[in-house]
Amino acid sequence: MRSYKVCQCGAPLTLVEEPTPQPVGTQVLLKVKASGVCHSDLHIWDGYYELGGGKRLQLLDRGIKLPLTLGHENVGEIVAAGPDAKGVTIGDTVLVNPWIGCGTCAACQRGEDNLCRTPRNLGVFSNGGYADYLVVPNPRHLFGIGALTPEQAAPLACSGLTAYGALKKVASVMADHPIVIMGAGGVGLMGLLLVKAMGGKGAVVVDIDPNKRQAALDAGALAAIDARAPDAAQQIIAATNGGAAAVVDFVGAGDTVWLAVDALIPKAGKIVVVGFFGGELTIPTPYFPMRAMTIQGSYVGSHPELRELLDLVGRTGALSFPVKTRPLDEANDALMALKAGKVVGRVVLTP
């Protein structure tokens, strides 16, 4: 089978021809039908995460080892299963939850594999779906996709689940207040669509790219604001009628979090930081008690949340989401386009 691996950080992915794996135990073998290209792939490809102040978190510091096949947004057809894999049907097309933990710790027992301290995430800590075939360790990580196409369903494993998990953390204010979404990339646009599906009042989107701001307006944003405008905070306050009750930051840069702080309502505002862009910021500690503000992180989502998301999408049809397909052998070109900021929505590789 073909697979595209990071063998050296910063270098083009390497096409590797290797034998098709055979599932053992509880493993399930999928023939990959769609594999999304995610911004997180860029961090692994580059080999580090920016921490600000000249500091970087290296791959090895996270326990990521090379060579590694990228791809954590995967849909495939079940073609084989190990003797202990129960409840699988050969020929079914399924979405893979890539956020796989040890299976035994308290977090995993709650279905929160994404919070496991010893993760085995596909495409991050073990081989992913930039390949013809993918091995999934257990059928519990497989979800039916209903009437969705593989290209529609694949981004739900990360882009959709990440947006949904973050939005649930501000759900208590969404029905009464417009929220602010930082970043109109693949995850931000998915979040914008989900706000409406989840009964939210709407969202103001902030991005530096005029094409992405227009895409957000086309997708129903209440307003689209340039984050680099000198009065960006004032524009956000005006667009939210007095300040943001909640900001979901899908960029995760020092500047975007600070802009969120400046744009919050005077009391009890909440910021959920999702993105890995990197950087650092210094916030006066009196802000927290005086403004009763909250800054919280959010890392993808849980098994139950992915099930909830698929049900929500099935009921509401909340997927008018721009997806462009490219053949697997254009994996390098797809990553370069994403890195250059030329992707609106999501690119999905189709082996």
C-alpha positions in Angstrom: 0.0 0.0 0.0 1.0 3.7 -0.4 1.5 5.9 2.6 2.8 9.5 2.9 5.0 9.9 5.9 6.9 12.6 7.8 10.4 11.2 7.8 12.2 14.5 8.4 10.5 17.6 9.8 10.3 20.4 7.3 11.0 18.1 4.4 8.4 17.0 1.9 6.4 13.9 2.9 7.9 10.7 1.7 5.9 8.2 -0.4 6.4 4.8 1.1 5.3 1.5 -0.5 4.8 -1.1 2.2 2.8 -4.3 2.7 -0.9 -3.8 3.6 -1.2 -4.5 7.3 -3.3 -7.4 8.5 -5.5 -6.8 11.6 -5.0 -8.9 14.7 -6.9 -9.0 18.0 -9.5 -6.2 18.1 -8.0 -4.3 15.2 -10.1 -3.3 12.2 -8.6 -2.6 8.7 -10.1 0.2 6.6 -9.6 1.0 3.0 -9.3 4.8 3.3 -11.9 6.8 1.3 -11.3 10.3 2.6 -8.6 11.8 4.9 -8.8 15.5 5.9 -5.8 17.8 5.8 -5.8 19.7 9.2 -3.8 22.6 10.4 -2.5 20.4 13.2 -0.7 18.3 10.5 1.4 21.4 9.8 2.7 21.5 13.3 3.8 17.9 13.1 5.2 18.4 9.6 7.2 21.5 10.9 8.2 19.6 14.0 7.3 22.1 16.7 4.7 24.3 18.3 5.5 28.0 19.0 5.4 28.8 22.7 6.4 32.5 22.4 9.4 34.2 23.7 11.6 32.2 21.4 10.6 28.9 23.0 9.3 25.9 21.1 7.6 22.6 22.0 9.3 20.0 19.9 7.7 16.8 18.6 9.8 14.6 21.0 8.6 16.7 23.9 5.0 15.5 23.1 6.1 11.9 22.5 5.6 12.1 18.7 8.1 9.9 16.9 9.1 9.7 13.2 8.5 8.3 10.6 4.8 9.0 10.9 1.9 8.8 8.5 -0.2 11.9 8.9 -4.0 12.1 8.7 -6.4 12.1 11.6 -9.7 12.9 9.8 -10.5 9.6 8.2 -13.4 7.8 6.7 -12.9 4.3 5.3 -14.6 1.0 4.3 -14.1 -1.9 6.6 -12.3 -4.6 4.6 -11.0 -6.9 7.4 -11.1 -7.4 11.2 -9.2 -9.3 13.8 -10.8 -12.3 15.5 -11.6 -10.3 18.6 -13.2 -7.3 16.8 -16.9 -7.5 17.7 -19.8 -5.8 16.0 -18.2 -4.9 12.7 -19.6 -5.5 9.2 -17.3 -5.9 6.3 -18.2 -3.3 3.6 -19.5 -0.7 6.0 -18.2 2.9 5.6 -17.3 4.5 8.9 -15.8 7.6 10.4 -12.8 7.0 12.7 -12.5 8.8 16.0 -8.7 9.3 16.0 -8.5 10.5 19.6 -7.5 7.2 21.1 -6.3 6.7 24.7 -5.1 3.8 26.7 -8.7 2.5 27.2 -8.3 1.9 31.0 -7.7 5.2 32.8 -10.4 7.3 34.4 -10.6 9.6 31.4 -11.0 6.8 28.9 -13.6 5.1 31.0 -15.6 8.3 30.8 -15.3 8.3 27.0 -12.8 11.2 27.2 -10.0 9.4 25.4 -8.9 12.9 24.2 -7.8 13.7 27.7 -5.9 10.5 28.3 -2.3 11.0 29.6 -0.9 8.3 27.3 -2.6 9.1 24.0 -2.3 6.9 20.9 -4.0 9.4 18.5 -4.1 8.3 14.9 -2.0 10.5 12.6 -0.3 12.0 15.7 1.2 9.2 17.9 0.5 6.3 15.5 0.0 6.1 11.7 -2.9 7.9 10.2 -4.9 8.1 7.0 -2.6 9.6 4.4 -2.5 6.1 3.0 -4.5 3.5 1.1 -5.3 1.6 4.3 -5.6 2.4 8.0 -5.5 0.1 11.1 -7.9 1.1 13.9 -7.2 -0.6 17.2 -10.8 -1.2 18.3 -14.3 -1.0 16.8 -15.4 1.4 19.6 -13.6 4.1 17.6 -15.8 3.6 14.5 -19.0 5.6 13.8 -21.5 5.2 11.0 -21.9 8.2 8.8 -25.5 7.8 7.7 -26.3 9.8 4.5 -23.1 11.8 4.6 -20.5 11.3 1.9 -17.0 10.3 3.0 -15.7 13.8 2.0 -18.4 15.5 4.2 -17.9 13.2 7.1 -14.1 13.1 7.4 -13.7 16.7 8.7 -16.1 15.9 11.6 -13.4 13.8 13.3 -11.4 16.9 14.1 -12.7 20.1 12.6 -16.2 19.3 13.5 -15.5 17.7 16.9 -13.1 20.4 17.9 -15.6 23.1 17.1 -18.5 21.3 18.8 -16.5 20.5 21.9 -15.5 24.2 22.3 -18.9 25.5 21.6 -20.4 23.3 24.3 -18.3 25.1 26.8 -20.1 28.4 25.9 -23.5 26.8 25.2 -25.1 28.5 28.3 -24.7 32.0 26.6 -25.2 31.1 22.9 -28.9 31.3 22.9 -29.1 34.8 24.3 -25.8 36.4 23.1 -23.9 36.4 19.8 -20.5 34.8 20.4 -17.3 35.7 18.7 -15.3 33.2 16.6 -11.6 34.0 16.1 -10.4 32.5 12.8 -12.4 31.6 9.7 -10.3 28.6 8.7 -11.7 25.1 8.5 -12.5 24.8 12.2 -13.8 28.3 12.5 -16.2 27.9 9.6 -17.4 24.6 11.0 -18.0 26.3 14.3 -20.0 29.1 12.6 -22.3 26.5 11.0 -22.7 24.6 14.3 -23.6 27.7 16.3 -26.9 27.9 14.4 -27.5 24.2 14.6 -27.0 24.3 18.3 -29.6 27.0 18.7 -27.2 29.9 19.1 -28.1 33.5 18.3 -25.2 33.8 15.9 -21.6 34.6 15.6 -19.3 37.5 14.8 -16.2 36.2 13.0 -12.7 37.7 13.2 -10.0 36.9 10.7 -7.1 38.7 8.9 -7.8 37.2 5.5 -10.5 39.0 3.5 -11.4 35.9 1.5 -12.0 34.0 4.7 -14.1 36.9 6.1 -16.2 36.8 3.0 -16.6 33.0 3.3 -17.8 33.6 6.9 -20.3 36.2 5.8 -21.5 33.8 3.0 -21.9 31.1 5.7 -24.1 33.4 7.8 -21.8 35.3 10.1 -23.4 38.4 11.8 -20.3 40.4 10.9 -16.7 39.7 9.8 -14.0 41.9 11.3 -10.4 42.3 10.4 -8.3 41.3 13.4 -5.6 43.7 12.3 -7.8 46.8 12.2 -6.6 49.3 14.8 -10.2 49.4 16.3 -10.9 45.7 16.0 -11.9 45.4 19.7 -14.3 48.3 19.4 -15.8 46.8 16.2 -16.3 43.5 18.1 -17.9 45.3 21.0 -20.3 47.2 18.6 -21.1 44.1 16.7 -22.0 42.2 19.9 -24.0 45.0 21.4 -21.7 45.9 24.2 -19.0 43.2 24.3 -18.6 39.5 23.7 -20.1 37.3 26.3 -18.0 34.4 24.9 -15.1 34.1 22.5 -14.0 30.9 20.9 -10.4 31.3 19.6 -9.7 28.8 16.9 -6.4 30.6 16.2 -4.7 30.5 19.6 -2.2 33.2 19.1 -1.1 35.6 21.8 -2.6 38.5 19.8 -6.0 36.8 19.3 -6.4 35.9 22.9 -5.5 39.5 24.0 -8.0 40.9 21.4 -10.6 38.6 23.0 -9.8 40.0 26.4 -10.2 43.5 25.2 -13.5 42.7 23.5 -15.2 40.9 26.4 -18.2 42.2 28.3 -17.2 44.0 31.5 -18.2 41.1 33.7 -18.3 37.3 33.5 -17.0 37.0 29.9 -15.5 33.7 28.8 -12.7 32.8 26.4 -12.1 29.3 25.1 -8.7 28.8 23.5 -8.6 26.0 20.9 -6.0 26.9 18.3 -2.3 26.0 18.3 -0.9 29.0 16.4 1.3 29.8 19.4 2.8 32.7 21.2 2.3 34.0 24.7 0.6 36.8 26.6 0.6 38.5 30.0 -2.7 39.4 31.6 -2.9 41.4 34.8 -4.1 38.9 37.5 -6.6 41.4 39.0 -8.6 41.1 35.7 -9.7 37.6 36.7 -11.5 38.5 39.9 -12.4 42.1 39.0 -14.0 41.1 35.7 -15.0 37.6 36.8 -13.5 36.4 33.5 -12.7 32.9 32.4 -10.0 31.6 30.0 -10.3 27.9 29.3 -8.6 25.5 27.0 -10.4 23.0 24.8 -8.9 19.9 23.1 -10.9 18.3 20.4 -13.8 16.3 22.0 -14.9 13.1 23.6 -16.4 9.9 22.2 -19.9 10.9 23.4 -19.5 14.3 21.8 -18.7 12.8 18.5 -21.8 10.7 18.7 -23.8 13.9 19.6 -22.2 15.8 16.7 -23.1 13.1 14.1 -26.7 13.1 15.5 -26.9 16.9 15.3 -25.6 17.0 11.7 -28.0 14.2 10.8 -31.0 16.0 12.2 -30.1 19.6 11.1 -28.1 19.1 7.9 -25.6 21.6 9.3 -22.9 20.9 6.7 -23.0 23.5 4.0 -19.2 23.5 4.4 -16.7 24.1 1.6 -14.7 20.9 1.0 -12.2 20.4 -1.8 -10.9 16.9 -2.7 -7.5 16.2 -3.9 -5.9 12.8 -4.8 -3.6 11.2 -2.2 -0.5 11.8 -4.3 -1.1 15.6 -3.9 -0.6 15.4 -0.1 2.4 17.6 -0.2 0.7 20.2 -2.4 -2.3 20.2 -0.1 -0.1 20.9 3.0 1.7 23.7 1.2 -1.6 25.3 0.2 -2.8 25.1 3.8 0.4 26.6 5.1 0.2 29.5 2.6 -3.4 30.3 3.8 -4.9 29.4 0.4 -7.5 26.9 1.7 -11.0 28.0 2.4 -12.9 25.3 4.3 -11.2 21.9 4.2 -9.1 19.9 1.8 -9.8 16.1 1.9 -7.4 13.6 0.3 -9.1 10.7 -1.6 -6.8 7.7 -2.1 
